[in-house]
Amino acid sequence: MAAARIRVGGKVVFPSHPADLIAEVTEVYGPTGHRMARLLVPCPGPSGETLATWDTSRPVKDLHLAYSDAA
């Protein structure tokens, strides 16, 4: 299960508009079954550069790994 592999320092997909962003996991907390992840989300500029970052929390069950080691 991907949720079990979400760890501090990992990258996850953060749903955004107009395109999804790749966020870094900075903390995983909460009881089993209600785990939350604190994310550092980039705010991209028009040329793709990162203008700023913000942090937010989302349920781990709603996140997807951005990269997979499975081949």
C-alpha positions in Angstrom: 0.0 0.0 0.0 1.4 3.4 -1.0 0.2 5.1 2.2 2.5 2.9 4.2 5.5 4.0 2.1 4.8 7.8 2.6 7.7 8.9 4.8 9.4 12.1 5.8 11.6 13.4 3.0 9.5 11.6 0.4 7.7 13.2 -2.6 4.0 13.1 -3.1 1.5 14.4 -5.6 -0.4 17.5 -4.3 -3.6 18.0 -6.3 -3.6 21.6 -7.6 -5.1 23.7 -10.4 -4.2 24.0 -13.2 -1.6 21.2 -12.7 -0.7 18.9 -9.8 2.4 19.8 -7.9 5.1 17.6 -6.3 5.3 18.3 -2.5 7.8 17.1 0.1 6.7 15.3 3.2 8.1 17.0 6.3 6.2 15.2 9.0 3.9 12.2 9.4 1.7 12.1 12.5 -1.6 10.9 14.0 -3.0 7.5 15.1 -3.1 4.5 12.9 -6.0 4.8 10.5 -6.0 8.6 10.7 -2.4 9.4 9.7 -1.7 12.9 8.4 1.2 14.2 6.4 2.6 17.8 6.6 3.7 18.9 3.2 6.0 21.6 1.9 4.3 22.7 -1.4 6.1 24.9 -4.0 4.4 27.9 -5.5 5.7 27.9 -9.1 6.2 31.0 -11.2 5.3 31.4 -14.8 8.7 30.0 -15.9 8.5 27.0 -13.6 10.8 28.6 -10.9 9.7 28.3 -7.3 8.5 31.7 -6.1 7.7 30.6 -2.5 6.6 27.5 -0.5 3.8 26.9 1.9 3.0 24.0 4.3 -0.2 22.2 4.6 -1.5 18.9 6.0 -3.4 16.2 4.2 -4.6 12.7 5.2 -2.0 10.1 4.2 -4.7 8.0 2.6 -5.4 10.8 0.1 -1.8 11.1 -1.1 0.0 9.3 -3.9 3.7 8.8 -4.2 5.3 11.0 -6.8 8.0 8.5 -7.7 8.0 4.7 -7.4 11.0 2.5 -6.9 9.2 -0.4 -8.4 10.4 -1.4 -11.9 
